[in-house]
Amino acid sequence: MRDWIAVIIAVLGVLLVLAGATLILLRALPARPAPAAGPTPDESDISDLSPTVPVGARISGAWKEPTAADRLIFWGVVLLVLAAIAAGAITFNLGAAGGATPATR
């Protein structure tokens, strides 16, 4: 039964990670522009360029407000770790020992 639970959790974890990666890839694909009857695209206008955001600000923004894809990947990784623990691939051994010291006079 433990192996079945590990397999089910692992499959769900992989699906969540793949779904998050798919969302990231779909967002990165360029949008197809609709044909417009306006000005031709040959005109170069640099006034529409937005300023670049520093890398540190992007990383902190992603940490403070994760997207749906980031959350899917995070929970997928959590499920994969739980599956590894359930399958016995990751074990934790906790122990404590008390040592007696000889009495000195």
C-alpha positions in Angstrom: 0.0 0.0 0.0 2.9 2.3 0.8 4.3 1.8 -2.7 1.0 2.6 -4.3 0.7 5.9 -2.4 4.3 6.8 -3.4 3.5 6.1 -7.0 0.3 8.2 -7.0 2.0 11.1 -5.2 4.9 10.9 -7.7 2.6 11.0 -10.7 0.7 13.9 -9.4 3.9 15.8 -8.6 5.3 15.2 -12.1 2.0 16.4 -13.6 2.0 19.6 -11.5 5.6 20.3 -12.5 4.8 19.7 -16.2 1.7 21.9 -16.0 3.7 24.7 -14.5 6.4 24.4 -17.1 3.8 24.4 -19.9 2.3 27.6 -18.5 5.7 29.2 -18.5 6.4 28.1 -22.1 3.0 29.2 -23.3 3.5 32.6 -21.8 6.9 32.9 -23.4 5.6 32.2 -26.9 5.2 35.3 -29.0 1.6 36.4 -29.6 0.4 36.4 -33.1 -0.4 39.9 -34.2 -3.8 40.4 -35.8 -3.7 42.0 -39.2 -4.4 45.7 -38.8 -5.2 48.3 -41.4 -3.2 50.9 -39.5 0.4 52.1 -40.1 2.9 49.6 -41.5 5.2 47.8 -39.1 8.2 49.2 -40.9 8.0 52.4 -39.0 10.4 52.2 -36.0 9.3 54.0 -32.9 11.5 53.7 -29.9 9.1 55.6 -27.7 7.2 52.4 -26.9 10.1 50.7 -25.3 9.7 50.2 -21.6 12.7 50.5 -19.2 14.4 47.2 -18.3 13.8 46.0 -14.7 16.9 45.0 -12.8 17.4 41.2 -12.1 17.3 41.6 -8.4 13.9 43.3 -8.6 12.6 40.6 -10.9 13.7 37.8 -8.5 12.3 39.5 -5.4 9.0 40.2 -7.3 8.8 36.5 -8.3 9.4 35.5 -4.6 6.9 37.9 -3.2 4.1 37.3 -5.8 4.6 34.0 -7.5 2.6 33.3 -10.6 0.2 30.3 -11.0 3.0 28.4 -12.9 5.4 29.0 -10.0 3.0 27.7 -7.5 2.2 24.6 -9.6 5.9 23.8 -9.8 6.5 24.4 -6.1 3.7 22.0 -5.1 4.8 19.5 -7.6 8.3 19.5 -6.1 6.7 19.1 -2.6 4.7 16.1 -3.8 7.8 14.6 -5.3 9.7 14.9 -2.1 6.8 13.4 -0.2 6.7 10.5 -2.7 10.4 9.9 -2.1 9.9 9.8 1.6 6.9 7.5 1.3 8.9 5.2 -1.0 11.8 5.1 1.4 14.3 6.8 -0.8 14.7 9.5 1.8 14.8 8.5 5.5 15.2 10.4 8.7 17.0 9.0 11.7 16.6 10.9 14.9 18.2 9.8 18.0 19.5 10.9 21.3 22.0 9.4 23.7 22.8 10.3 27.2 26.3 9.6 28.4 27.2 9.0 32.0 30.3 10.8 33.1 32.3 9.3 35.9 32.0 11.1 39.2 35.2 12.8 40.3 36.1 13.6 43.8 
